[in-house]
Amino acid sequence: MSSPHEHLVAQLARIKELSGLSLRALAVRAGLSSSSLSRYLAGRLVPPWEAVVALCKVVGRDPRPLRAVWAEAAKAGPAPAPRRNDLPADLFDFTGRETEAARVEELLRTTGAAAIDGMGGVGKTSLAVHVAHRLAGAYPDGGLYLDLHGFTPGQEPLEPQAALGRLLAALDITHPPAGATERAALWRSELSRRRALVVLDNAVDAEQVRPLLPGAGRSAVLVTSRHRLVSLDGVPPVSLEPLAGDDAARLFGRAAGLALAGDEAVDQVLRQCGGLPLALRMAGARLRHRPGWTVAVLAERLRDNAGRFDAVFGMSLQQLDPAGRRMFRLLGLLPGTDFDAAAAGALTGRPSDQVLEELVDAHLVQEPAPGRYRMHDLVRDYAAAIAADEEPQADAALRRVLHHYLERAVAHDRTLPSPHRREPAPGDPAKTMAWFDLEYDNLIACFDAAVRLGADEVVAELPEAMRVWFFRHRGTDDQARLLEAAAAAAGRLGRDRQRAALLADLGFARAAAGRVTEALAAYELAERAGPGDDDLAAGLALRIGLVRRDLGDLDAARERFRRAHDLFEKLGRRPGQAQALAFDGWVTLRLGRPDEAVELARASVALADGPARITGLVTLGLALAPTDPAGSLAALREALALAERHDLLHNQAWCHQHLGVALRIMGSVEEALDHHRRAFELLEPLAEVQLEIDCLHGYAETCRVAGRPDEAVALLDRLIGLARELGRPHDERLALAAREVVVRGAEG
């Protein structure tokens, strides 16, 4: 029997079928956003009754018979989303730890937190993952896993800000706030509405973990670290010692595939392995792959190699042929966290699938998911140490894998639509974005390795190959750092055009983060780096105009927009001309010339097609608001419809913001407030600081006009704080002046 929500979804699907329209076309006809309609039809969200009515009107259907169905669905809510599970696979041979597992489970039930500590290789991650799988049913919203790289060879521990970005991305929040404090607040807020178990593996210290802890709610956190995190309040420790006698023997026997009786040879092997599960599995695998050996032979071999703690690793290595030993050594140099067979093959310069399987069988490499491999930190350390002593071609191997990742990134990037190319290459853009999501950590690690190695070609080209991915995600914490280093590398290579383009991208990233002074510096460097290139100069003129506008220098902004228009006209680039005219109209309106602004906006709209019309339409709507309310609202609503039709969330927020401004000018204050609120709902997950600043100005003024001084002051205080943090004196002056007006009005 179907649920009320499933029944409603079936009715909505029938309406779409009757309409004969695409999802986007149906959304436009009904006055809905296509992203919202998609969620309604997928059953992820119950639509408001007004949306049901609008959809029925499109097909000429009476909505009243659906009222009872909708009411039941609204009461029941949507079907729960599929449970997310990021956890590595549980070990099939997990052995012992009954007391510790019971203690961890009790702490998670009673306090919602636990921290497992112990030496490297003692089995902290295995225990955490094992407990997380056992408790899966108690956390219906999923199990999240994040490696904090506290002790990963060749990698810096993950900063809390970056860690929060990845955790929020796991909750489908792809545009988190910029600051660590804001991210931590959003993370706690999101977890408070869920019941999830978060495993934070391999923490370096309490300071790294503290911002990642859940707040109030029913979610829980399980931390692992080599250090006891005694200063982590509210997270009780559970310390692991090496496996003792019977448990160690049982695990060794399971790994060896033998039923072992206790004798001196077994005791010698256990002592040599030090009770570490990782070493016990390796020793057992070594014995399993040598049918002619006895436990006594294994014990003797381990004793002969006992000059170093990693004797067991060495024994496992000896069972491999030369190709396997070489791959093992080189994998110690591989940047990143996990890898596939293609990356391993690039490292060695030959096919690797069979060799990798042998390494997995020897427990020298793990396969946490099909086709994805990784090494335990202790094993990676050992492999890297051997490579340093025995691998004369280490740099050449590392350069091969860096170029492998670069070539794959470039090939994937070419399948994505972009203003920088006429036609994308054949391919599935969704699969491309998924590949970048999967390999992101490895790409960043490769970039850092290329910087250390002085591989300037990789350093200069990799951020360009990630340009579209960065744009879709509105950048990441790494983007500005990558672009700075890439521009410097391009300069060393004598690639002036590439350096200028990278500096322009750096300026865009800084502008989106609201750091307009830093953006202007990058843009001006780009201008000096790429003289004589009209295409680059046109884009830079437009971007510098926007920065000058945000700094309050309207005359200089207008001059830049007109320069951009002339260059785009020379190049025959109509969309560029349209944008330049629209922004010219924008600043002209701010300079007090509304009639001229209307003409510029209309010229922009006439030149543009599709979503390129949005800026001109918004400018036109604002310019007409005082004198032609109907024309103003028609232009602004057309702009909003275009933004919704093309799923442009940033533009949707921008359109709602200026619908609010226009309606306030027309005296429809309550309706204006609804649009401002909708703009901020859209902005919340986008982390678009520049747009947030624009919206705060308008929203605060509408609150003042509506007689809501407390709300206006709160918005202006937020704006003042942002302006000071980002070095924006013009916005700070405007906000302080507006705040004074609000306070005086409230007192009067």
C-alpha positions, 0 to 999 in steps of 0.5 A, spaced: 500 500 500 502 506 498 503 512 503 500 519 502 506 522 499 507 516 494 500 517 492 501 525 491 508 524 487 504 519 483 498 524 482 504 530 480 507 525 475 501 524 472 500 532 471 507 532 468 505 526 463 498 530 461 502 537 460 507 534 455 512 539 457 519 538 459 520 539 467 523 546 466 518 548 461 512 545 466 516 549 472 516 555 468 509 555 466 507 553 473 511 559 476 516 554 480 523 553 480 525 547 476 530 545 482 523 545 486 519 541 481 524 536 481 524 535 488 517 534 488 517 529 483 522 525 486 518 525 493 524 529 496 519 534 498 512 536 499 510 541 495 506 547 498 498 547 496 499 553 492 504 549 487 499 543 487 494 549 484 499 552 479 501 545 476 493 543 476 492 550 472 497 548 467 493 542 465 486 545 466 485 540 472 481 542 478 486 541 484 480 540 489 480 533 489 487 533 491 486 537 497 485 531 501 491 527 498 496 533 499 494 534 506 495 527 508 502 527 505 504 534 508 502 531 515 506 525 514 512 528 510 516 526 505 519 519 505 526 518 508 532 519 504 536 513 502 541 512 508 548 515 507 554 510 508 561 513 507 564 508 512 570 503 509 568 496 509 568 492 516 573 487 516 571 480 515 576 477 520 575 482 526 577 479 532 577 480 539 576 487 542 569 485 545 570 489 552 573 495 548 567 495 543 562 494 548 565 500 552 565 504 545 558 502 544 555 504 551 559 511 550 555 513 544 549 511 547 549 515 553 554 521 551 554 521 544 561 521 543 568 517 544 575 517 542 579 511 541 587 512 542 593 507 541 599 506 537 599 506 530 597 499 527 593 497 534 587 497 530 583 504 532 580 505 525 578 497 525 574 498 531 571 504 530 569 502 523 566 495 526 562 499 531 559 503 526 557 498 522 554 494 528 550 500 530 548 502 523 541 501 525 541 506 531 543 512 526 538 512 520 541 518 517 547 515 515 554 513 517 559 519 515 567 517 515 573 522 514 580 521 515 583 527 518 590 525 516 593 526 523 599 522 521 599 520 514 606 520 511 607 526 506 600 530 508 599 535 513 593 534 517 587 536 515 585 543 517 578 544 521 576 549 516 577 544 510 574 538 514 568 542 515 567 543 508 568 536 506 563 534 512 558 539 509 559 536 502 557 529 505 550 532 507 550 535 500 552 542 502 556 544 496 557 551 498 559 552 505 560 559 508 567 561 508 569 561 515 571 556 520 566 558 525 560 559 520 562 552 518 562 549 524 555 552 526 552 550 520 555 543 521 552 543 528 545 545 525 545 540 520 547 534 525 541 537 530 536 535 525 539 528 523 541 522 527 547 520 524 554 517 526 560 521 524 567 517 524 573 522 525 579 518 523 586 519 525 586 526 528 592 529 530 590 533 536 584 536 540 584 542 537 583 539 530 577 535 532 573 540 537 570 544 531 567 538 528 563 535 534 556 535 533 552 539 538 545 538 541 541 532 537 541 525 537 547 524 532 554 521 535 561 522 533 567 517 534 574 519 534 581 515 533 587 518 534 594 516 536 594 521 542 589 521 548 585 527 547 584 528 554 582 536 553 577 534 548 571 535 553 565 531 553 569 525 549 571 520 553 577 516 551 577 509 550 585 506 550 587 500 546 593 496 547 596 491 543 592 484 542 593 479 548 595 472 547 589 468 545 586 474 541 592 475 537 593 468 536 586 467 533 587 473 529 594 470 526 590 463 525 584 466 521 589 470 517 593 464 516 587 460 514 590 455 520 587 452 526 593 453 530 595 450 537 599 454 542 606 452 542 613 456 542 613 458 535 606 461 535 608 465 541 615 467 537 611 470 531 606 473 536 611 477 540 615 479 533 608 482 531 607 486 538 600 484 538 599 489 532 593 486 528 596 489 522 602 485 523 599 479 525 595 479 518 601 480 514 604 474 518 598 470 517 598 472 509 605 470 509 604 463 512 598 462 508 602 463 501 607 459 503 604 452 504 611 448 505 612 453 511 611 451 518 609 456 523 617 455 526 619 456 519 616 463 519 618 465 526 625 463 524 625 468 518 622 473 522 627 472 527 632 473 522 629 480 520 628 482 527 633 488 526 627 493 525 620 493 528 618 492 521 620 485 520 613 483 519 612 488 513 619 485 510 617 478 510 611 480 507 615 484 501 619 478 500 613 473 498 613 478 492 616 478 485 621 484 483 615 487 480 611 487 486 616 489 490 618 495 486 610 497 486 610 497 493 616 501 494 613 506 489 606 506 492 610 509 498 611 516 494 604 516 491 601 523 493 593 523 496 589 518 500 587 512 495 588 510 488 586 506 482 589 501 478 591 506 473 594 511 478 598 505 480 600 503 473 602 510 471 607 510 477 610 504 475 610 505 467 606 498 466 600 495 467 598 494 475 592 490 476 595 483 477 600 486 482 595 490 486 591 484 487 598 480 490 599 486 494 592 486 497 593 478 498 599 480 502 595 485 506 600 490 504 595 494 500 588 495 502 582 495 498 576 499 502 572 499 496 572 495 489 577 498 485 580 503 490 586 502 494 590 505 500 596 503 504 596 503 512 600 509 514 605 505 517 606 501 511 606 507 507 612 509 511 615 503 510 615 503 503 617 510 502 623 509 507 625 503 502 624 507 496 628 512 499 634 507 499 633 503 493 629 506 488 633 511 483 628 513 479 623 515 484 622 522 481 621 520 474 616 515 477 612 521 481 613 525 475 609 520 471 603 519 476 603 527 476 602 527 469 597 522 469 592 526 474 593 532 470 592 528 463 585 525 466 583 532 469 584 535 462 580 530 459 575 530 464 574 538 464 574 538 456 567 534 457 564 540 461 560 546 458 564 553 459 565 560 456 572 558 455 571 553 449 566 553 443 563 546 444 565 541 450 568 534 448 563 528 448 562 525 455 557 525 461 558 532 465 555 528 471 560 523 471 565 528 470 563 532 476 563 525 480 570 524 478 573 530 480 569 529 487 572 523 487 579 525 486 579 532 489 583 530 495 588 526 490 589 532 485 590 537 491 596 532 493 598 532 486 599 539 486 602 540 492 607 534 490 608 538 483 610 544 487 615 540 492 618 537 485 618 543 481 614 540 476 612 547 473 608 545 467 603 541 472 603 546 477 601 551 472 596 547 468 592 543 473 588 549 476 586 551 469 583 543 468 579 544 475 576 551 473 569 549 471 569 544 477 571 550 482 566 555 479 560 550 480 563 549 487 564 557 487 571 555 489 574 551 495 579 553 501 584 551 496 583 555 490 586 561 491 592 558 494 593 553 487 592 559 483 597 563 486 602 558 485 600 556 478 601 563 476 608 564 479 609 557 475 606 560 469 611 566 469 617 561 470 615 558 464 615 564 460 607 563 459 605 570 459 598 569 457 597 563 461 599 567 467 594 572 466 589 568 465 590 564 472 591 571 475 584 573 472 581 567 475 585 568 482 581 575 482 574 572 480 575 567 486 577 573 491 571 577 489 566 571 490 569 571 497 568 578 498 575 580 498 574 586 493 581 589 494 585 583 493 581 581 487 583 588 484 590 587 485 590 580 482 586 583 476 591 589 475 597 584 475 593 580 470 592 586 465 600 587 466 601 580 464 597 579 458 598 586 454 595 586 447 590 580 448 583 583 447 579 577 449 583 577 456 582 585 456 575 585 455 573 580 460 578 584 465 575 590 464 568 587 465 571 584 472 575 590 474 568 595 473 565 590 478 570 591 483 570 598 482 563 598 483 563 594 489 569 599 492 564 605 491 568 608 485 562 609 480 565 613 475 571 609 474 567 603 474 563 606 468 569 607 464 571 600 465 564 597 463 565 602 457 572 599 455 569 592 456 563 594 451 568 596 446 572 590 446 567 585 446 564 589 440 570 589 436 571 581 438 564 580 435 562 577 442 554 579 443 553 576 450 559 580 453 557 587 450 550 585 453 553 584 460 557 591 459 551 595 457 547 592 463 552 594 468 554 600 465 546 602 466 547 599 473 552 604 475 549 610 471 542 609 475 546 609 481 549 616 479 542 619 478 541 618 471 535 613 470 533 615 463 540 613 461 540 607 465 533 605 462 536 606 455 542 602 456 539 596 460 534 596 454 540 595 449 543 590 453 536 586 453 536 587 445 543 584 444 542 578 449 539 571 448 537 566 454 540 567 461 545 573 458 539 577 459 538 577 466 543 582 468 539 587 463 532 585 465 534 586 473 537 593 471 531 595 467 526 593 472 530 597 478 530 603 473 523 603 471 521 602 479 519 609 480 515 611 474 513 604 471 511 599 476 508 594 471 514 595 466 519 594 472 515 588 475 515 584 468 522 585 467 524 583 474 519 577 473 522 575 466 529 575 469 527 570 475 524 566 470 530 565 466 534 564 472 529 558 475 529 555 468 536 554 467 537 553 475 542 559 476 541 559 484 545 565 485 541 569 479 535 567 483 537 570 489 539 576 486 533 577 482 529 576 488 533 581 492 531 586 487 524 584 486 524 586 494 527 593 492 523 594 487 516 592 491 519 597 496 520 603 492 512 601 489 510 601 497 508 593 497 513 592 503 510 586 506 511 583 499 518 586 498 520 582 505 517 576 502 522 576 496 528 578 501 527 572 505 527 568 499 533 571 497 537 569 503 534 562 503 537 561 496 543 564 499 544 560 505 548 554 502 551 558 496 557 561 501 557 567 496 559 573 500 559 578 495 552 577 493 550 576 501 553 583 502 549 586 496 542 583 499 544 585 506 544 592 504 537 592 500 534 587 506 536 592 511 533 598 508 526 594 507 526 592 514 527 600 516 521 602 511 517 596 514 518 599 521 522 593 523 528 597 526 531 591 530 531 586 524 534 592 520 539 593 525 541 586 526 542 585 518 546 592 518 551 589 524 552 583 520 554 587 514 558 591 518 562 585 521 563 582 514 565 589 511 571 590 517 573 582 516 574 583 508 577 590 508 571 593 505 571 601 507 565 603 502 560 598 505 562 599 512 561 607 511 554 605 508 552 600 513 554 605 519 550 611 516 544 606 515 544 604 522 544 611 524 538 612 520 535 606 523 536 608 530 535 615 530 528 613 527 526 608 532 528 613 538 524 619 534 
